[in-house]
């Protein structure tokens, strides 16, 4: 098959579920609803964390970063996905594909690091409670957030540049919803061994190591919680970690399923559904998890809504 350079400004065709038009219409409606919920939920978390003085703590500072990240992540993917689902053309421009890959890789890597930082915050709060305010001072919070964002996009820059230097097959048909690195590697006509090794290294740096650090942090947390004599104290301690732990399991579980599992583990259709879940559903679940399981957020929402209702009554 004739090869062209991937840096050629020709566009790409995102196949998605183009062979199942009825499923596409269902997905169009479902994804539209989920996207609206994602925007509303994450915006609410950011506003509540900013407006309520009682939530101006390290945990909610990082949670606001996570919500902002999820807003950016879904917005970089979903509008293009909805446009392709509703129309006959499933195309994305070369520039759009480059930008989408760069942003999604950067934000995905940032989330891996940010979830690790949030685990360290919970470790400090539970295992070092007397020194927590000293350890997690405002300057350190800003530095940890900056490291998360910068490290994520540094890796994304390297990966994006390398991917688009590959020669690709002339059809430019990407068998996925988005311009993801594994899908783009499949349309390359040249030797992709170097890129596959680079992807493995990036997976270790941004998935395996962060997940290992999170597990170590929770190992110390569990040990400290079990030393608490009162049952109510143990429940309270576990309650502060429960939401974060659920988000970690969902996010890293999907990432591992898509990027680390052997290629023969799932069919391409199953892999597309997994991609759909962690790119669309997970960002919508994060605010629900933190809202439904967290009394502080519920009380903050009630206080803000009560304040607005009193103003409206005057």
N, C-alpha and C positions, 0 to 999 in steps of 0.2 A: 504494500500500500504506500502511495506517495506520502512523504513526510514533509511537514512545514515546521518552521520554528515557532515555538509557543509564544515568542515575543511578537509574532505577526499580529497586527491590529484587527484581524478578523474576530468576530464574536464567537460565542459558544452556545450550544444547544443543551439546556438542562432537561433531561428526559423525565425525571421524576416518575410519576405514574401515568405518563402520556398514553400508555397502552390500555389504561382502564379509565375511560372518560367519566363513567358513573361515579367511581371512587373519587375522582378529582372534584366533582361537584360537592360531594359530602365533605371532603377535606377543606374545600373553600369556605363553607359555612362554619365548620368546627374551628378551623384555624383563625378565622376572623373573630369569632367569639373569644377564643383563648387570648388572642393578641390584645383585644380591648381590656380583658381582665388583667393581663400582664401590665399594661400601661396604668390602669387604675390602681392596682395593688401596690406596685413598686413606687409609684408617685406618692401614694398615701404613706408608705413607710418613710420615704424621704422627708415629706412635710411634717409628719408627726414627730420624727426624731429631731427635726430642726426647731419646731415651734414649741414643743413641750420641754421646759427646763429640766424636768426629772429624767428625761431620756438623753440628756447630754453627757453620756458616759462612753468609755471606750468601746463597749460592745455595740452600742447603737451608732457610733461613728463608723465602725467597720460595716455594720449592717446597711447603713446609708450608701456606703461605697458599693456594696454588693448589689443593692437595688438599682443604683445608677448604672452599674455594669450590665445588669440584666436588661434594663431599658435599651441601652445602646446595642447589646447583642441581638436582641429580637428585632430591633428596628433595622439592623444591617442585613437581616435575612428575610423577615416575613413579608414586607411590602413587595419585594421582587417575587417571592414565592406565590403570593396571592395573584399578582399580575399574570404569572405564567399559568396558574391553575384555571383562571377564568377565560383565557384566550387560547387560540390555536397555536400561536407562536410561543415557543418556550425558550426564547433567546435571552442572552445577556451579553452586553458588549464586552470587548476585551478589557477596557478600563474598569468597567463595573465588576468584572470577575477578579481583577487584581485587587481592587479596593475591598471587595467582599472577603476574599481570602485573607488579606492583611488584617482587616478589622476582626474577623471571627477568630483567627489564630491568636491575635494579640489579646482579645478579651477572654478567650478560653484559657489561655496560659495565665493571664492575670487572675482569673477566678481560682485557679489551682493554688496559686501563691497566697491569695487573699484568704481562702478558707484555712490555709495553714496558719496564717497570722491570727485569725479568729480563734483557732484552737489554742494557740499560745496565750491569747488573752484569757480564755476560760481556764487554762492551766494556772496562770498567774492569780486569777481571782479565787480559785478553790484551793490550790496548793500553797499559795503565798498570800493569804488574805490580809495579814498585817502590813505587808509591804506593797500591796497592790497599787495603791495610789502613787507610790514613789516609783515603782517599776513602769507603770503605764502612764507616764506623764505626757502632756499634750505634744511636746516636741517629738517624742518617740512615736506617738500615734501617726503624726504626719510623715515621719521618716519611713515607718513600716508601710503605710499606704502608698507612698511614692515608690518604694522598692517594688511593691507588688505590680503597680502599673508599668513602671519603666522596664522591669525584667520581662514582663509579658510581651511588650512590644519590641524589645530588642530581639528576642527569639523569633517573633513574627516577621521582622524585617529580613532576617537572614533566610528564613524558610521561604518567604514569598519570592525573594530575588532568585534563589536557587531553582524553585519550581518553574518559574517562567523563563528560564534559560534552556529548558528541555525542548528537543524537537518533538512535535506531536503529529499524530495522524491527521490527515487532511479533513476528516469529517467533523472534528471538534465536538463530538457528541459526549457530554458528561452524564454518566448514568447515575444521577443523584439530583436532589433538590437545589443544592448550593454548590459553589465552587470550593469544594473541600479538597485538601491535599491528596488523600488516598484515591479519590475519584479522578483527579487530574493526572496522577501518576499512571492510571490505567490507560489513558489515551496517548501516552508517550510512546513513540516508536523507537527511541534509542534505549541505551542501557540505563536503567533506573536504580542500579545497585547502590550507587553513592547516595542518592536521595532517600532510598529506603533505609539505609544505615543512618542517615542524618535524622530521619523521622524517628527511628528507634532511640537515638540519643536524646532527641527532644522529648520523647515520651518518658524516658528515665528522669530527665531533669524537671519536667513540669507535672508528671503524674506519679511516678513511682516514689521519688524522694519526698515530695509534699505529702503523699498519702502515708508514707512511712513515718514522717514526723508527726502527723496527726494521730496515728495509732499509738506512738510513743507517748504523746501528750495525754491521750485518753487513758493509757495504761496507768500513768501517774495519778490522773484525776480519779479513776476508779479506786485505786489503792487508798487515796486520801479520803474519799467519801465513805468507804467501808470502815474507816477508823472513827467516823462520827457515831456517837452512841445513840442519839435520839433518832427515831424513825422519821420524824418531821424534818429534821435537819438533813437527813440523807435525801429525802424526797425533794426538798428545796434545792439542794446542790445538783442533783440529777436534772431537775427541772430547768435550771439555767443552761444546761448543755444539750438537752433533748432536741431542741429545734435545730441547732447547728449540726448535731450528729445525723439527723434525718436528711438534711440538705447535703451533707458530705456523702452519705450512702447513695442518694439519688444521683448526684452529679458524677462522682467517681465511678459508680456502677455502670452508668451509661457510657462514660469515656472508655472504660476498660473493655466493655462489650464491643465498641466500635473500633477502637484503635489497637487493642492488645490481643484480643481473642484471635485464634487461628482463622484464616480466611475461610476455611471449610466449615467453620462452626455454624455459620448462618448463611442462608441464601441471600442474594442481593436484595430481594424484596424485604426480608426481615431486617436487613441492615438499614434499609431506607426508613423503616418504621422506627428503629432505634435512633437514627439520626434525627428524625422528626420529633421524637420524644424529648431528647436532651436539648434541641435547639428551640423548640416551641413550648412544650409542656412544662419542663423543669423551671424556667424563669417565671411562669405563672404560679407554680406551686410554692416557690420560696416565700413570697409575702403571706400566703395563706398559712403556711406552716408556722411562721413567726407570729402571726396574728392570733391564730386559733390556740396555740400552745403557750402563749406568753401573756400573762395577766397584766404586765406593765404596759404593753402596747394596747390592750383592750381598755384599760383604765385611761390611758392617754387619749385614745379616740373618744371615749365618753366625755372626758373633760373638755376636749376641743369642740365636740358637737354640742355639749351643754352650754359652752361659752357662746357659740354662734347662735344658738336658739334664744338665749337671753338677750343678745344684741338685737336679734330680729324682732323680739317682743317689745322692745322699747319704742 
